[in-house]
Amino acid sequence: MSVETFHILGLMSGSSLDGLDMALCRFEMAGKRLLSWKILEATTHLFDPEWVQRLLTVSTDTAKNYALCHAQFGRYIGKQCADFLSNQSVNLDLIASHGHTIFHFPEEGLSSQIGDGAAIAAITGHAVVDNFRMQDVALGGQGAPLAPLADAWLLPEYSILLNLGGIANISCRVGDQYIAFDNTGANQVLNALAQTLGLPYDEDGKLAARGRLLPDLKDQIAQLPYFQKSYPKSLGNDWVQREMTSVYLAYPASVEDKLHTACLQIAERIVQDLIHIADRESIQLANKSMLVTGGGAFNAFLIQCLQQKLDETLKISLIIPDKNTISYKEAALIALMGLLRIKGIPNCLPSATGATKAAVAGAWHHGWIKTNE
């Protein structure tokens, strides 16, 4: 069987609003089998304050302004891609864009990401695949989490994987399937607290490390109904902002104490979810290891809290990979989803999302620049 090589640019705008992650990936395929993959080049384009504000507030704007934001954000993304690609020498096959999630109500049949793929294709000239979640939602799934696809295809050597992004999510291999779901708001909450001091985030968790626990605040968050539900389940940015971030911001205490409490709450929630998986699936997780990616992997205090809680219970050891894997796993995931879409291979896992069947998801916008010319 012949080997095909694909070069795909994966784009991810995460819930922590720290910018547009771009990962240029190379994949080698033999039929429907992935032989190898590599991130060739990656960068993060930081959003300017105007875009941060628009992305934060567009969910409460008019329908027309929402539609305008969708189109204009697509053009904005397209320009960033064009700039990035101008410095690359590969023949690009595809741009795969996640967009930025604004509404996530899978129980009502909706998951909406802005950043028009047609605009990206028009500006770059390359084919674009976007809108990866809605077909899974239409099939009764959560449209999330998507990360188990990367775990299964790109990182199969690990059986437990945690992504500490704006929202924390976990994947656990059980037999030949993956159990996966969102745990809790994470960097969204931590960054919002740090930003009250004029900082983009709490570097290395140094502010959190100086704080002390606020038991009443932690207990208030722990009682949220979402945390009492079993999987499959997923979180939207609006839920995190309403149910967690606003509560942390309003609580009358120092920022250091609130950051400290939030780190402990995130760590405890993740450990409780791991225990729940082990009990529900009747599997042994003790003495295994867990790969950690996402921006939270750089938060030394959060990692310390998580490792301490794991040492007290499951004895799971944390593995912190190289910087590219930490920062750009999700962008590489989107590149992979685009590859599978054009190959006609399912790119959403029903065992993780709860859908009735596996979807080959994504809307395809043709470009006019051909590869291998």
N, C-alpha and C positions, 0 to 999 in steps of 0.2 A: 504493500500500500504506500502511495506517495506521501511525502511530508509537505504540508503547507505551512508557510510562515505568514503571520499577520502582525501588522503594527497598528495598534489602537490607542488613541488618547482617551483616557478615562477621566471624567470630571465629577467632583463631589463638592457640594456646598452644604456643610454640616450644620447641625442645629446649634452649635456654639457660636456661629456667625464670625468665625475667625478668618474666613476667606475662602477662595476657590482653590481647591486642591486639584492639580493637574499631574497625571502620571502617564507618561508615554511608555507603553508596554509592548514587549514582543512575545508572541505565543507561537509555538510550533505544535501543529495538530496532525495526527494521522487518522483520517476518518473522524470518528467522534471521540477520539482519545487524545487528551492533552499530554504531549511529550515533555515540554519544558516551557517555562515562562520567566520573564525578567523585567524589572522596572529599569528602563534605559535612562530616563531623565525624569525628574519630578521637581515641582515647585509649588508654592502657595502664593497666590495673588491676594494680598490683603484688601478687604473691602474698604472703600473710603467711608467716612462717617455718614454721608448722605444715603448710601446704599444700606448700611447697617440699619439706619432709622426706617427706611422704606420697608425692608424685609421684616422688621419688628412690628410695624403698624399696619401693613397692607391687609391683614385679616379683618380689620375693623373698618376698612375703607369702602367706597362705593364699588359696585360691580364694574363700572367703566374703568375706574382707577386700578382695580385688580387686573383687568384685562390689559390695560396699558403697561402695568408693571411686568406682567408676564412677557409681553412683546419686547419691552425695553431691556429687561434683564437678559433676555435671549441675545439681543444685539450686544449688550455689554459683555456677556460671556464669549460671544463670537469674536469680539475684538481682542480679548485676552488670549483666546486660542490662536488667533492669527499671529499675534506678537510672539507667543511661545513657539509656534511651529516655524516661524521665520528663521529660527536659530537651529533647526533640526534638519538633518540630511536624509531621513528615511522617507520611503514612499508610504504615506499613510493610507490605511484601508478604511478607517472609520473613526469618528468621534462618538463616544458614548457618554451621555450627560444625564446625571441624576436630577439636576435642577435643585431648587430649594423648597423644602416642604413647608407649605403654609397651612393647609387643612389636612387633618388625618382623623377621619371618622369612619373606620372600616365597618362598624356596626350599622352605619347608615349607607354603606356602599360607596364611600368616597375617600380617596387619598389624592391630594392635589399638590403637584410640584410646579413652580413657575420657572421660566427660563426657556422660551420657545425654541424648540429644536429646529424649526424651519428657518428662524432668524440666524441661528448658528451656522446652518448649512449655507444660507445665502451669503454670509460674510466670509466664510472660510473656503467655500467651494467644495468641501468634503461632505460625504454622506454622514448623517447623524442619526443615532438611535436615542430616543428619550422616552419618558412616560413608562417607566418600568414597573410601577406598582399596580396600576388600575386593572389589568387583566386578572391578576391574582385576586384582587378585591371583588371583581365581578364574578369570580368563581367561588365566592364565599370565604376567602381568606382575609388575613389581616393586611396583606401587602407588605408585611414586615415580620421579622427582620429578614433582610437580604443577605446579611453577613454569612450565614451558613453555607451559601454557595461558594464563597471564597474559601471557607474552611474545608469544604469537601474537595474542591478542585485544586486550590493553590497551596494549602497547608495540611494535607491529609495525615501528616505524621503526628499531629496534635489531636487529642481527643476532647480537650476542654479549652475553649477560647473565650476571652473576655475583651470586649471593645469598650474603652472608657472615653466615649465622645461626649457630645452635649447630652446625649442619653446613653446610659450604659446598657449594653446587651450582651447576652451570653449564649454560647453554643456548646452543646455536649453531644458527642457521638454515642448513640445507643444502638448497638448492632450495626446495621447498614444504613441507619437513618440518623438525622440530627434533630435533637430537641433544642429549640432556640426561642428566646423571647426578650423583650425589653425589661430591664430590672427597675431602673429609677432614673430620674433626672440626675445628671452628674455635672459635667463642665458648664452647662448652662447656668446652673445655680451658683457654682463656685466663681465663675467669671463675673456674673452679675453682682455678687458681693464685693469682689475685688474692684470692680469698676466704680463703686461708690467712693473709693479712695483715689480715683483718677488713674487706676492701673488697669491694663487690659486683662490681666489674670494674676493669680497668686503664684509667682515663680517658685518652683520647687516645693510649694506648700509651706513656705517659710512663715507667712502670716498665720496660717492654720496651726502650725506647730507651736506658736506662742500663745494660743488661746486655751480655753478650758471648755469642758462639756457643759451644755445647757440641757439638762435632762428633760424638762418640760417641752422644749422645742423639738427635741428628737422624738419624744413620745407622740407629740401632735402629728408629726409627719408619718410616723410608723403606723398610725391608725387610718391612713387614707385607704379608701375601699379598694383601689387598684392593687395594693400590696396584699390584700386578702384573697385575691382571685388566683386561680391556677392558670396555667398556660393551655392553649396558645393565647397570647395577648400582646398588645403593642401600645406604645405611647406616642402622642403627638406633641409638638412644641407648645401648642396652645395649652395643653393640660399641664405641662411642666411649669409654664409661666404662671398659670392660674393657681394651681394647687400646691406648688412648692416654692418657686422663686419669690412670688409675692409674699408668702408667709415668712420666709427667711428675711426678706428685706424689711418687713414691717416689725419684726420682733425687736423689742427694746433691749439691745445688748450690743457689745462692741463687735466690729467686723471680724476681729480675730476669733472671738468666741463662736460666732456664727459659722465661720469657715471651719473651725475645729469640729463643731457639732455636725456640720454637713459631711465632712470627710468620714467621720465615724458612722453616720447614718448610711452613707453610700456603701461603705465596707460591710456593715452588718446586713444590709439588704441583699447584697450579692451572696454572702455566705449563707443566709437563710434560704435563698433561692437554690443554691447548690444542694443544700440538705434536702430541700423539697424534691428536686429532681431525683436524687439518690433514693428517697423513700418511694416516690410514685413509680419510678421505673424499676425498682428493686435491683439497683446496680451498686457497685462498690466504687466510690470515688476517693477514698482515703489513700494517701501516699502517692497520688498521681501529681502531675504538673499541669499548670495552666498558662497558656500564652496570653500576654497582655499587650494590646495595641491601643491606638487612639491617644489623643493629647494628654489624657489623665495618667498615662504611663510615665510621663515626665514629672508628675507631681509626687515628689519623694515622700511627703507626709501621707498622702492618700495611699500610696503603695505600702508604706509602713503599717498603716492601720489595717489594710486588707490582709497583709501577711500575718499580722498578729492575730487577727480573728480566725484566719485559717489554721494557724498553729494550735489554737485553742480547741478546734473542732475537727476538721477533716484532714489536717496535716498535708494539705495540698501546697506545693511549692510554686512560686510565681516565676515565669520566664519572661524577661524583658528582651525583645529582639533588637536588631539593628534599627537605626533611626528611620530609614526609609520604610521599613515594614511597619513601624509604629505610626508614622505620619501618613503613609499613603496606601495602606491596605485597602481602605474603602474606595479610593479612586481606582486602584487596580481591580477591585471587585466589580466596579461599574464597567471597566474595560472588558472584563471577562463576560459580564452579562451581555454586552454588545456583541462580542464574538459569538456567543452561543445563540443570540437572536438571529444573526445572519447565517448561522449554520443550521438553524431549525432545531436546536437542542433545547429542552426545557431549562429555564434559568430562574425558576422560583421553586422552592422545596415545600411541598404541602405538609410534610411532617413538622415544619417550623411555622408555617403561616396558617395552617388549618384549612386550606382551600380543598375543594372537592377533587381537583386534579392538578397536575403540574402544568404550568403555563409557559409557553414560549412568548415572553412578554417584551413589549417595547414598540414604539411607533418609529417607522423608518422614513427619514427624509433624504431623498437622493441628492447627491452633489454632482458636480460636473468635472471635477478633477479626477482623472483615472490614475490608478496605481501602476507601477512597473512600466512607466513610459520612458 
